[in-house]
Amino acid sequence: MTVLGKAGETSRHFIRRNLFKILSLIVTFVLAIILGYGLLHTSNINELNTIRSDFSHIMPILTVLRICVFVIIILSWKQIASILSKRYKWDENRRMSFIAIRWRLAIWLVLLELIIVQGIFSEVFA
């Protein structure tokens, strides 16, 4: 058997240890292909204005979902830090510094949402 990852680790152990990552990548890849095919199929059937109006109806729902993901990440940040510190055997200083960046991350998520997704930057300077 081939050696992967850590020293002396076989491919079976590597797959078992990274099963969640592998399955997540496969699911993401399949969903991207389905979404791409759906958009391509829709663009062949409908005009672009129809597709744009369909997306304009969905955009508020997607915005709420993104904000919910942001809130979940911010509220569960201490649990994420605990899980990562146990998994990667972090010392207390590293865990506390990871917890300390929570609000910087929150500010960046909000800024990226406003500037890129909501288009605040283009509206102000247009």
CNS distance restraints for C-alpha pairs under 8 A (distance, minus, plus):
assign (resid   1 and name CA) (resid  10 and name CA) 6.19 0.50 0.50
assign (resid   1 and name CA) (resid  11 and name CA) 6.79 0.50 0.50
assign (resid   2 and name CA) (resid  10 and name CA) 6.01 0.50 0.50
assign (resid   2 and name CA) (resid  11 and name CA) 6.25 0.50 0.50
assign (resid   3 and name CA) (resid   7 and name CA) 7.20 0.50 0.50
assign (resid   3 and name CA) (resid   8 and name CA) 5.95 0.50 0.50
assign (resid   3 and name CA) (resid   9 and name CA) 5.46 0.50 0.50
assign (resid   3 and name CA) (resid  10 and name CA) 5.08 0.50 0.50
assign (resid   3 and name CA) (resid  11 and name CA) 6.52 0.50 0.50
assign (resid   4 and name CA) (resid   8 and name CA) 7.57 0.50 0.50
assign (resid   4 and name CA) (resid   9 and name CA) 5.72 0.50 0.50
assign (resid   4 and name CA) (resid  10 and name CA) 6.17 0.50 0.50
assign (resid   4 and name CA) (resid  11 and name CA) 6.19 0.50 0.50
assign (resid   4 and name CA) (resid  14 and name CA) 6.58 0.50 0.50
assign (resid   5 and name CA) (resid   9 and name CA) 6.46 0.50 0.50
assign (resid   5 and name CA) (resid  14 and name CA) 6.76 0.50 0.50
assign (resid   9 and name CA) (resid  13 and name CA) 6.17 0.50 0.50
assign (resid   9 and name CA) (resid  14 and name CA) 6.47 0.50 0.50
assign (resid  10 and name CA) (resid  14 and name CA) 6.19 0.50 0.50
assign (resid  11 and name CA) (resid  15 and name CA) 6.09 0.50 0.50
assign (resid  12 and name CA) (resid  16 and name CA) 6.16 0.50 0.50
assign (resid  13 and name CA) (resid  17 and name CA) 5.97 0.50 0.50
assign (resid  14 and name CA) (resid  18 and name CA) 6.13 0.50 0.50
assign (resid  15 and name CA) (resid  19 and name CA) 5.48 0.50 0.50
assign (resid  15 and name CA) (resid  22 and name CA) 7.86 0.50 0.50
assign (resid  18 and name CA) (resid  22 and name CA) 6.20 0.50 0.50
assign (resid  19 and name CA) (resid  23 and name CA) 6.05 0.50 0.50
assign (resid  20 and name CA) (resid  24 and name CA) 5.99 0.50 0.50
assign (resid  21 and name CA) (resid  25 and name CA) 6.20 0.50 0.50
assign (resid  22 and name CA) (resid  26 and name CA) 6.26 0.50 0.50
assign (resid  23 and name CA) (resid  27 and name CA) 6.10 0.50 0.50
assign (resid  24 and name CA) (resid  28 and name CA) 6.05 0.50 0.50
assign (resid  25 and name CA) (resid  29 and name CA) 6.02 0.50 0.50
assign (resid  26 and name CA) (resid  30 and name CA) 6.14 0.50 0.50
assign (resid  27 and name CA) (resid  31 and name CA) 6.07 0.50 0.50
assign (resid  28 and name CA) (resid  32 and name CA) 6.09 0.50 0.50
assign (resid  29 and name CA) (resid  33 and name CA) 6.27 0.50 0.50
assign (resid  30 and name CA) (resid  34 and name CA) 6.20 0.50 0.50
assign (resid  31 and name CA) (resid  35 and name CA) 6.01 0.50 0.50
assign (resid  32 and name CA) (resid  36 and name CA) 5.98 0.50 0.50
assign (resid  33 and name CA) (resid  37 and name CA) 6.03 0.50 0.50
assign (resid  34 and name CA) (resid  38 and name CA) 6.03 0.50 0.50
assign (resid  35 and name CA) (resid  39 and name CA) 6.13 0.50 0.50
assign (resid  36 and name CA) (resid  40 and name CA) 6.07 0.50 0.50
assign (resid  37 and name CA) (resid  41 and name CA) 5.95 0.50 0.50
assign (resid  38 and name CA) (resid  42 and name CA) 5.95 0.50 0.50
assign (resid  39 and name CA) (resid  43 and name CA) 5.99 0.50 0.50
assign (resid  40 and name CA) (resid  44 and name CA) 6.33 0.50 0.50
assign (resid  41 and name CA) (resid  45 and name CA) 6.45 0.50 0.50
assign (resid  42 and name CA) (resid  46 and name CA) 5.79 0.50 0.50
assign (resid  42 and name CA) (resid  51 and name CA) 7.52 0.50 0.50
assign (resid  43 and name CA) (resid  47 and name CA) 6.33 0.50 0.50
assign (resid  43 and name CA) (resid  48 and name CA) 6.57 0.50 0.50
assign (resid  43 and name CA) (resid  51 and name CA) 7.27 0.50 0.50
assign (resid  46 and name CA) (resid  50 and name CA) 6.29 0.50 0.50
assign (resid  46 and name CA) (resid  51 and name CA) 6.88 0.50 0.50
assign (resid  47 and name CA) (resid  51 and name CA) 6.60 0.50 0.50
assign (resid  48 and name CA) (resid  52 and name CA) 6.06 0.50 0.50
assign (resid  49 and name CA) (resid  53 and name CA) 6.16 0.50 0.50
assign (resid  50 and name CA) (resid  54 and name CA) 6.23 0.50 0.50
assign (resid  51 and name CA) (resid  55 and name CA) 6.27 0.50 0.50
assign (resid  52 and name CA) (resid  56 and name CA) 6.17 0.50 0.50
assign (resid  53 and name CA) (resid  57 and name CA) 6.55 0.50 0.50
assign (resid  54 and name CA) (resid  58 and name CA) 6.70 0.50 0.50
assign (resid  55 and name CA) (resid  59 and name CA) 5.97 0.50 0.50
assign (resid  56 and name CA) (resid  60 and name CA) 7.78 0.50 0.50
assign (resid  58 and name CA) (resid  62 and name CA) 6.39 0.50 0.50
assign (resid  59 and name CA) (resid  63 and name CA) 6.10 0.50 0.50
assign (resid  60 and name CA) (resid  64 and name CA) 6.26 0.50 0.50
assign (resid  61 and name CA) (resid  65 and name CA) 6.26 0.50 0.50
assign (resid  62 and name CA) (resid  66 and name CA) 6.18 0.50 0.50
assign (resid  63 and name CA) (resid  67 and name CA) 6.23 0.50 0.50
assign (resid  64 and name CA) (resid  68 and name CA) 6.12 0.50 0.50
assign (resid  65 and name CA) (resid  69 and name CA) 6.27 0.50 0.50
assign (resid  66 and name CA) (resid  70 and name CA) 6.27 0.50 0.50
assign (resid  67 and name CA) (resid  71 and name CA) 6.20 0.50 0.50
assign (resid  68 and name CA) (resid  72 and name CA) 6.10 0.50 0.50
assign (resid  69 and name CA) (resid  73 and name CA) 6.15 0.50 0.50
assign (resid  70 and name CA) (resid  74 and name CA) 6.19 0.50 0.50
assign (resid  70 and name CA) (resid 106 and name CA) 7.46 0.50 0.50
assign (resid  70 and name CA) (resid 109 and name CA) 7.20 0.50 0.50
assign (resid  71 and name CA) (resid  75 and name CA) 5.97 0.50 0.50
assign (resid  72 and name CA) (resid  76 and name CA) 5.93 0.50 0.50
assign (resid  73 and name CA) (resid  77 and name CA) 5.89 0.50 0.50
assign (resid  74 and name CA) (resid 102 and name CA) 6.57 0.50 0.50
assign (resid  74 and name CA) (resid 103 and name CA) 7.80 0.50 0.50
assign (resid  74 and name CA) (resid 106 and name CA) 6.64 0.50 0.50
assign (resid  76 and name CA) (resid  80 and name CA) 6.21 0.50 0.50
assign (resid  77 and name CA) (resid  81 and name CA) 6.13 0.50 0.50
assign (resid  77 and name CA) (resid  99 and name CA) 6.81 0.50 0.50
assign (resid  77 and name CA) (resid 102 and name CA) 6.70 0.50 0.50
assign (resid  78 and name CA) (resid  82 and name CA) 6.20 0.50 0.50
assign (resid  78 and name CA) (resid  99 and name CA) 6.14 0.50 0.50
assign (resid  79 and name CA) (resid  83 and name CA) 6.15 0.50 0.50
assign (resid  80 and name CA) (resid  84 and name CA) 6.12 0.50 0.50
assign (resid  81 and name CA) (resid  85 and name CA) 5.91 0.50 0.50
assign (resid  81 and name CA) (resid  95 and name CA) 6.20 0.50 0.50
assign (resid  81 and name CA) (resid  98 and name CA) 6.61 0.50 0.50
assign (resid  81 and name CA) (resid  99 and name CA) 6.42 0.50 0.50
assign (resid  82 and name CA) (resid  86 and name CA) 6.19 0.50 0.50
assign (resid  82 and name CA) (resid  95 and name CA) 7.38 0.50 0.50
assign (resid  83 and name CA) (resid  87 and name CA) 6.12 0.50 0.50
assign (resid  84 and name CA) (resid  88 and name CA) 5.89 0.50 0.50
assign (resid  84 and name CA) (resid  89 and name CA) 7.82 0.50 0.50
assign (resid  84 and name CA) (resid  90 and name CA) 7.75 0.50 0.50
assign (resid  85 and name CA) (resid  89 and name CA) 5.27 0.50 0.50
assign (resid  85 and name CA) (resid  90 and name CA) 4.61 0.50 0.50
assign (resid  85 and name CA) (resid  91 and name CA) 7.32 0.50 0.50
assign (resid  85 and name CA) (resid  95 and name CA) 6.15 0.50 0.50
assign (resid  86 and name CA) (resid  90 and name CA) 6.79 0.50 0.50
assign (resid  90 and name CA) (resid  94 and name CA) 6.07 0.50 0.50
assign (resid  90 and name CA) (resid  95 and name CA) 6.36 0.50 0.50
assign (resid  91 and name CA) (resid  95 and name CA) 6.44 0.50 0.50
assign (resid  92 and name CA) (resid  96 and name CA) 6.11 0.50 0.50
assign (resid  93 and name CA) (resid  97 and name CA) 6.17 0.50 0.50
assign (resid  94 and name CA) (resid  98 and name CA) 6.15 0.50 0.50
assign (resid  95 and name CA) (resid  99 and name CA) 6.30 0.50 0.50
assign (resid  96 and name CA) (resid 100 and name CA) 6.11 0.50 0.50
assign (resid  97 and name CA) (resid 101 and name CA) 6.63 0.50 0.50
assign (resid  98 and name CA) (resid 102 and name CA) 7.36 0.50 0.50
assign (resid 101 and name CA) (resid 105 and name CA) 6.20 0.50 0.50
assign (resid 102 and name CA) (resid 106 and name CA) 6.27 0.50 0.50
assign (resid 103 and name CA) (resid 107 and name CA) 6.16 0.50 0.50
assign (resid 104 and name CA) (resid 108 and name CA) 6.26 0.50 0.50
assign (resid 105 and name CA) (resid 109 and name CA) 6.12 0.50 0.50
assign (resid 106 and name CA) (resid 110 and name CA) 6.26 0.50 0.50
assign (resid 107 and name CA) (resid 111 and name CA) 6.11 0.50 0.50
assign (resid 108 and name CA) (resid 112 and name CA) 6.00 0.50 0.50
assign (resid 109 and name CA) (resid 113 and name CA) 6.10 0.50 0.50
assign (resid 110 and name CA) (resid 114 and name CA) 6.16 0.50 0.50
assign (resid 111 and name CA) (resid 115 and name CA) 5.94 0.50 0.50
assign (resid 112 and name CA) (resid 116 and name CA) 5.53 0.50 0.50
assign (resid 112 and name CA) (resid 117 and name CA) 7.14 0.50 0.50
assign (resid 113 and name CA) (resid 117 and name CA) 5.07 0.50 0.50
assign (resid 113 and name CA) (resid 118 and name CA) 6.23 0.50 0.50
assign (resid 114 and name CA) (resid 118 and name CA) 4.93 0.50 0.50
assign (resid 114 and name CA) (resid 119 and name CA) 6.34 0.50 0.50
assign (resid 114 and name CA) (resid 120 and name CA) 5.73 0.50 0.50
assign (resid 114 and name CA) (resid 121 and name CA) 7.85 0.50 0.50
assign (resid 115 and name CA) (resid 119 and name CA) 5.16 0.50 0.50
assign (resid 115 and name CA) (resid 120 and name CA) 5.11 0.50 0.50
assign (resid 115 and name CA) (resid 121 and name CA) 5.26 0.50 0.50
assign (resid 115 and name CA) (resid 122 and name CA) 7.93 0.50 0.50
assign (resid 116 and name CA) (resid 120 and name CA) 7.58 0.50 0.50
assign (resid 116 and name CA) (resid 121 and name CA) 7.68 0.50 0.50
assign (resid 119 and name CA) (resid 123 and name CA) 6.36 0.50 0.50
assign (resid 120 and name CA) (resid 124 and name CA) 6.16 0.50 0.50
assign (resid 121 and name CA) (resid 125 and name CA) 6.29 0.50 0.50
assign (resid 122 and name CA) (resid 126 and name CA) 5.51 0.50 0.50
